[in-house]
Amino acid sequence: CKSCSLIFPTCPPSMATESMEIDDSLYSRQRYVLGDNAMHQMAQSSVFLSGMGGLGIEIAKNIVLAGVKAVTLHDTKVCETWDLGSNFFIRKDDVSSQKMRVEAVCSRVAELNPYVHVDISSSILDNNTDLRFLQKYQCVILTEATICLQKRVNDFCHSQQPPIKFLSCDAFGVCVRVFCDFGDEFVVSDPTGEEPKEIFIQNITQSNPGVVTCMDNRPHGLQTGQSVVFREVNGMEELNGTVQHVSVLSPHSFAIGDTSQLQPYAHGGFVFLMKTPKTCRFVSWPFATSAPLQIHAAMLALDTFQEEHNRLPNIGCLQDAEVLLKLTEEVNATLGNNVSVNAELVRCLSRTARGTVPPLTAAVGGLASQEVLKAITGKFAPLQQWFYLDAMEILRPLHSVSPEEFLPRGDRYDGLRACIGESLCQELHKLRVFMVGCGAIGCEMLKNFSLLGVGLSKSSGEVCITDPDLIEKSNLNRQFLFRPHHIQKSKSTTAAEATYDINPDLQVEAHLNKVCPATESIYNDSFFSRMNVVVTALDNVEARRYVDSRCVSNQRPLLDSGTMGTKGHTEIIVPNLTESYNSHRDPPEEEIPFCTLKSFPSVIEHTIQWARDKFENAFVHKPSMYNSFWQNHPSPEVVLQAGESLEGSFQVIKLLNRRPSQWEQCIAVGRLKFEKYFKRKALQLLHSFPLDTRLKDGSLFWQSPKRPPTPVEFDLKDPLHFAFVVSTARLFAAIYNISYSTQDLSEEVVASILSEVRIPEYSPLDKSVETDETAKKPDLIKMPVNSEEEREAITHLEQAISTCGITSGDRLQMNPQQFEKDDDNNGHVDFVASASALRARVYSIEPADRLKTKRIAGKIIPAIATATAAVAGLVALELIKVVGCQEFESFRNCFFNLAIPVVVLTEPAKVKKTMISNIYFSIWDCWTILGHEDFTLSDFMNAVREKYGIEPTMVVHGVKMLYVPVMPGHSKRLKLTMQKLIKPSLDRRYVDLTVSFAPEADDEDDLPGPPVRYYFSSHETP
């Protein structure tokens, strides 16, 4: 471009043109976080990003994965060996060939997302550059820029109409910062990102102010100053549709405006939180700030040092450190900070400023990338205006290490070495790490391992990873090691290969196993004992709990993390210092009562779960049960001979004689299902409970949260009706292996088929409706069947054998349809979405769009690459501390929410000590007893008594009670050998037993002690 000297190369073939149709499945998880409007805005936005160091490439990765329209990468430097330790897209060949950094990374950044146009520029950007070329960008990001350039570009961006959103990001060793300026008036459409929830009302007072009490005293979760909208209030109808400001009185009540002149409240109604846009105001490069003043002053002083000396402080130079300290004191005085300068912080900043800590860069890169997306979309609350983060805890005290530890050695780890020293680098190289899971967090962790050099020592280092899953298209948006040609390949092996590309020296062993009780022969105690650290990159609590139990049993540190949308957490678990993951439990998710799902839905989540249950029952459970039955019974004749004595035969015969054999019958089934679900069920419910039904106390039966149903008349012209019938027909065709054509799905063909379908007249049934919210769902297989139904079904079976010849095996098999949420061509989501929306219509519930329905029905966890990068970086920082054997006070758990944004770092919970008879123990303790072949249970109890001085009262192995004094016959077990009681496998060296001990007082319960590890042979070494 002649006007600005930018270099725009020809796009590689893999890059997108504007005419390309974007595959929605690529962005499916991210769309749940940002929403359609924000995704659309990103797809129209261009970003300029300067500086292709470690921080710049992190931001580039994240925003390209997010799906902006175009990114221009700018840099003027040549690849150096130093870059290999911070930039994961620069290779050794790039260094040896002296390639420009921006040219080296361009194609690799572009590969991340074929829908993003990636350009490069290597022109000079300084105080003399004409900045008008920036006018075509919606957001400008500077990294590795001087303070003067940052101020100049910021002033230019702020002065434009509309203003160009500006960010600057700096990483100086163990300290990083982000600065944002989005203009004088930046409108935020969704300040929190939280999904509004319906809050049902118990009562509203006629007073000034009016007081609203929540149904069943449930917490409302509102905050004073927020606004709510009222819906479906009976009696005080004037409130419906109005927006009211909230003043919180208690967790389950709040005050609104004057209701004293309104009609008395009768019943029902709900409120939901109204998303109120917020206007944020920014100023161009403010000197004063609400940021932490100690680090703010030190880094402003560092900016001054760079301006005066045209360089950063030299590594280990005491004179530079004293100069920086003096400058910091001057800045501190200018800021009016009453707190004296933290000299240790300034000296550490001086010592490490030239260095780089890749995990810290990843963490702040994730946060800064989210700010870029906010700048473009107006989604979520932005930073105002500074953010600082440091990793001082990873540093060893200056007096404890030699200055030579930090000097460069000409390899890729010089940047890291400048911060943590050579000894700790070597410890990282010798580390043995076991990582469970190779998804989004796993990919980011492997990148961090590569840059840190974790496990690369050929004599002692190792990175072992395992994941049984295959790569799907939806993974590509945040699991950045994978590309489109990797789809349906193993995650672990593919991730390992991609990791070698970043750092060929790494030692990575990839497995395809789950880590669970079934694989304990592989991941046994010897395996865990060989590992130094375990890292979880999992997506479910159950697997985390199991891995945690194995780490506790084998005294191994565990680093856990997880994300959900813009939220993330990290937890550091260190033997003998902290609690374990299993030390705390989240409250269980509240289940939807069966009667609510079946008859009385009140919110859209109920109708979605109902539709999902219908899918599971009709297209998974029944076909699976049917197949299992015929696998156990060789032929229909055997079933006829046995009659009703065969368990499950009625359900199977019922499925068999109703089996469609052609497409037309599948459409007919869909139509009849519509009639049953959305008309007859409503009529039957209104027959059982007419609208004027009252309870024993005189109150109306149909009042909030119960909603009376309205039967729906079928209308083929209604797209929702058509979608339900066709998706239902497609699923029945799939389970019965019936073929159909595209033409068969047309409205014309479906209408022709439906014109021949006879709909039986409705007549109400005399049956009870469950209203007890504590009632459980009945077992469908074991439902009572009367003899008349049984005889009728068997008659149908006899007719089917004689007329259709269904004795062949293929006619006795069905094809269960496991719910697959990510394939929009299989009709699964179509069925759930249409069924849920129709049921919502029956009960006058606000329907959900397809995206929300898919998320809830598929139990999809929203995810975005920015949060993943941040959480993995924070975990890897803790890894360095574990390797450095830091004190308890150095470790940090973290919770963040990038939407607000907030980052909270806390010390882990200290391990709790328990005392029995003056002996203290914790979850990390394990007592040991050495036995032999003839060692009896009595010998075991005597050995425990003699070794630990406490009287054992009960011994349990897993769920098997070996000795409980009150149990009949257990006293005889004292003479049995431990070998006979436990019956271990031949390769089992020991077992962990749960032993209880006698209390000090007679009226107290037995006291549980730590696990007692019993070795079957005294030759074993604990």
Salt bridges, closest charged atoms under 4 A:
GLU18 OE2 - LYS69 NZ 3.28
ASP23 OD2 - LYS473 NZ 2.63
ASP24 OD1 - ARG31 NE 2.74
ASP36 OD1 - ARG31 NH1 2.54
GLU58 OE1 - LYS61 NZ 3.37
GLU58 OE2 - LYS447 NZ 2.28
ASP75 OD1 - ARG101 NH2 2.79
ASP83 OD1 - ARG101 NH1 3.10
ASP94 OD1 - LYS99 NZ 3.67
ASP94 OD2 - ARG108 NH1 2.95
GLU111 OE1 - ARG483 NE 3.71
ASP119 OD1 - HIS117 NE2 2.93
ASP130 OD2 - ARG132 NH2 2.63
GLU144 OE1 - LYS77 NZ 3.62
GLU144 OE1 - ARG101 NH2 2.66
ASP170 OD2 - ARG177 NE 2.96
ASP181 OD2 - HIS158 ND1 2.73
ASP184 OD1 - HIS158 NE2 2.80
GLU185 OE2 - ARG281 NH1 3.08
ASP190 OD1 - LYS275 NZ 2.93
ASP190 OD2 - LYS379 NZ 3.08
GLU194 OE2 - LYS567 NZ 2.95
GLU195 OE2 - LYS852 NZ 2.93
GLU195 OE1 - ARG855 NH2 2.58
GLU232 OE1 - ARG707 NH1 2.88
ASP303 OD1 - ARG177 NH2 2.75
ASP320 OD2 - ARG311 NH1 2.80
GLU322 OE2 - ARG347 NE 3.21
GLU371 OE2 - LYS374 NZ 2.65
GLU393 OE1 - LYS881 NZ 3.72
GLU393 OE2 - ARG892 NH2 3.61
ASP411 OD2 - ARG417 NH2 2.98
ASP414 OD1 - ARG417 NH1 2.55
GLU422 OE2 - ARG409 NH1 3.71
GLU422 OE1 - ARG417 NE 2.52
GLU427 OE2 - LYS430 NZ 3.54
GLU444 OE2 - LYS61 NZ 2.75
GLU444 OE1 - LYS447 NZ 2.64
GLU462 OE1 - ARG432 NE 4.00
GLU462 OE2 - ARG530 NH2 3.54
ASP501 OD2 - ARG91 NH2 3.42
GLU509 OE2 - HIS511 NE2 2.69
ASP525 OD1 - ARG550 NH1 3.02
ASP560 OD1 - ARG544 NE 2.80
ASP560 OD2 - HIS569 NE2 3.18
GLU571 OE2 - HIS584 NE2 2.92
GLU579 OE2 - LYS912 NZ 3.92
GLU590 OE2 - ARG218 NH2 3.52
GLU616 OE2 - ARG612 NH1 2.45
GLU675 OE1 - ARG671 NH1 2.80
GLU675 OE2 - LYS679 NZ 3.56
GLU713 OE2 - LYS679 NZ 3.21
ASP718 OD2 - HIS721 NE2 3.52
ASP718 OD2 - ARG841 NH1 2.77
GLU747 OE2 - LYS717 NZ 3.13
GLU792 OE2 - HIS796 NE2 3.81
ASP822 OD1 - ARG29 NH1 3.13
ASP824 OD1 - ARG850 NH2 3.28
ASP824 OD1 - LYS854 NZ 3.56
ASP830 OD2 - ARG730 NH1 3.94
ASP830 OD1 - ARG850 NH1 2.68
GLU878 OE2 - LYS881 NZ 2.91
GLU951 OE1 - ARG945 NE 2.66
ASP992 OD1 - ARG1013 NE 2.71
GLU1020 OE1 - ARG989 NE 2.95
